[in-house]
């Protein structure tokens, strides 16, 4: 089983991969594939970052590009995988050699890189979504959306629950050392800004708030610490479209050097589980963080953002606190986080139990593995 990975931060297969390692019927391996939409330097940076992260976990991990020889690995001829799991559906993001059209004789699978909250066709009905053998979908609502939006009427969707929740659900002893500051009196807040500053939905508040969050870290230095957890595309967009590399490096380093701040750009399970709250404008974190049971604030940049939720997104945003200005953001920090007046706790927990937790096995990954084994038995 080949897992095609582009960005470390969108890996949702940890539990499934571990289950396959323990099952003699499966031989899983991770292939680091080149992301090509932001140039060679960024491609090598992302490949090396992902390779080192998974090598350090002790996984079987292979680079598909040799930056010394310039050669690309022919996965079909060299490894001939029986099953491929993709981590991203977008053509043009990954080198064409590792896009689904090159693997028409292989069973292909996909778990969405984020639990989808928006109603845009492109997150449900690309060529990829209709070509892939099986999409393991997140909730009954997402199954219904696929039925309505996909050309193939969602026939390749299998409801399993979302593997991105699994680590959050089964990890009972998270590592608190992911936080740089060890002062237990400080409340731990994650700030996760999106990258879509001037893109199709203009959801990202970053350019309006980047200085303000540093001011908050300073103002409440005896009360909170903040983990700056930007979308993995924000940095490259700041470097190439807005600020340039030098200014971007200076800003990111400010977070790294703060006594009550830090910069995070990798795996985040322990960070989520040991935090006290999330402040964000990322649709991809909308449901994932709520599984922790902690309060979350969604920063609304403009009202048009609120018009594009799907039926699931509407439920997820309703379980969030919301801000539309700096005063409301401060109110959330002071009232909900510091004073622990969490008026939405019951509403949040009901959403998690009724809409997020898989109903079959304890984890979505177990449901996926059971499904694969049943299909293999039926065919062979």
Buried (B, 14 or more C-beta within 10 A) or exposed (E): BBBBBBBBBBBBBBBBBBBBEEEEEBBBBBBBBBBBEBEEEBBBBBBEBBBBBBEEEEBBBBBBBEEEEEEBBEBBEEBEBEBBBBBBBBEEBBBEBBBBEBBEEBBBBBBBBBBBBBBEEEBBBBEBBBBBBBBBBBBEBBBBBBBEBBEBEBEBBBBBBBBBBBBBBEBEEBEEEBBBBEEEEBBBBBBBBBBBBEEEBBBBBBBEBBEBBBEBBEEBBEBBBBBBBBBBBBBBBBBBEBBEEEEBBEBBEBBEEBEBBBBBBBBBBBBBBBBBBBBBBBBBBBBBBBBBEBBBBBBBBEEEBEEBBBEBBEBBBEBBBBBEEEEBBBBBBEBBBBEEEBEBBEEBEEBBEEBBBBEEBEBBBBBBBBBBEEBBEEEE
